[in-house]
Amino acid sequence: MLYNTGTIAINGNTATGTGTNWTAPASQVRAGQTIIVMSNPVQMFQISSVNSATSMTVTPAASPALSGQKYGILVSDNISVDGLAQAMSQLIKDYDENIGAWETFATTSANQSITVTINGTSLSIPGIGALARKGANSDITELKGLTTALSISQGGTGDKTAAGARTNLGLGSAATKDTGPSPGNIPVLGDLGMGFAQPVGGYNEYFDRAIFLATNGQQGWFPGSGQGSIINIAYPGTDGAYGQRWIGTTDGRAFFQTRSAGNLDALNEICILGKSVITDSNGFIKKSSPVVKVFGDGSVVTNEESEGCTITRSDVGQYLIEGCLGLNSDAAWGGIDGGFEIPLDRNKLPKIWLDYKVNPDGSVLVKTYHRTHPGAPEFARNDREGIAEGDPIDIPGDQFISVRVEMPVDSIWNQQQEKARIRFEEAKTEAEAEAARLASE
């Protein structure tokens, strides 16, 4: 049997191969074998040592030197007594050197170094019990039938049953539930209207949902600012025929509405002190916005919508309200000429007379005068020594006048409302863009 892959060059006792692999186990090339070089004339050499896949030491020295020659190595020289004896000797040597290593390979998980004596090269191979050792699994010590569940630290669950695995992993009952709006499932965003964004113009299509959030641009039927959010509560199994809805608007007002047998009743506003209602000069709750409270010393208290109004006390009983555009004509306060509430005594009798003038710039001059009640019992006549009926007088020190005014479009409140509207529209646009992006993925 010959090994004749590639070509050979021999200079002195050094043989160099081109396209050779003299150390490969399958080549069977080893020291002591004969090389026949097909030169002219033919030369023969004996291998002294195999140094690498392309280098050997040979004897005798080449004469003359050889280059790029075809060759053949007699890797099975059993045709002579010397060759046969050499082969038998090598076989016994291989057996003696490797039988112990192969026995260990088959019975242990330890890595064993086994000398492959075909070419004299030592190779380190894993024992049969360590074949799974590789990369992240290099800590595996043995292979069995895996009758014992892998622990969590080993990447398993520590149990061979689904229930036990869930317990070990700390999973609760939700782990066995599906998601979705069906009974018994775990609802996700959008199910049952939870976090569901829908233009309120189509709100009634979703009235049967238990919870519903609606925000969008201004709607004709939406109260207050025309935009806001809704929490809907529908009775189960009625398809929304019965329930309630709570509405909050972006201008801070709140409303309540019920639904019975599929019909909505009137929208009822919820009174919020300082928002939809205020207390007037006499402690009564009245519809608010925008209202200023004028005190006798010329100080003023505004609410959110009247912020920016100022008061100047120019003389006894004279108060100039600036930063407004006249009086508010809301009928709840008596119309254009009735936007005032004055102090009353314990008998509900007015303590003062009030007159006013709206200046061309929208400021309001409020004048107050002493008021008596001659027809009342003496204790209730409001007589004050040195002050006659109709004399100018300041607002009583412990009380105030409520004045409902009209605010300009560039008032602090209106600017804030416009900023809020712009922020709302920007947020809506961003939300719609994000929803479109997620839908396209």
Buried (B, 14 or more C-beta within 10 A) or exposed (E): EEBBBBBBBBEEBBBBBEEBBBBBEEBBBBBBBBBBBBBEEEBEBEBBEBBEBBBBBBEEEBEEEBBEBEBBBBBEBEEEEEBEEBBEEBEEEBEEBBEEBEEBBEEBBEEBEBBBBBBBEEEEBBBBBBEEBEEEEEEBEEEEEEEEBEEBEEEBBBBEEEEEBBBBEEEEEEEEEEEEBEEEEEBEEEBBBBEBBBEBBEBEEBBBBBBBBBBBBBBEEBBBBBBBBBBBBBBEEBEBBBBBBBBBBBBBBBBEBBBEEEEEEEEEBBEEEEBBBBBBBBEEEBBBBBBBBBBBEBEBBBBBBBBBBBBEBEEEBBBBBBBBBBBBBBEEBBEBEBBBBBBBBEEEBEBBBBEBEBEEEBBBBBBBBBBBBEEBEEEBBBBEEEBEBEBBBBBBEEBBBBBBBBBEEEBBBBEBBEEBBEEBBEEBEEEEEEEEEEEEE
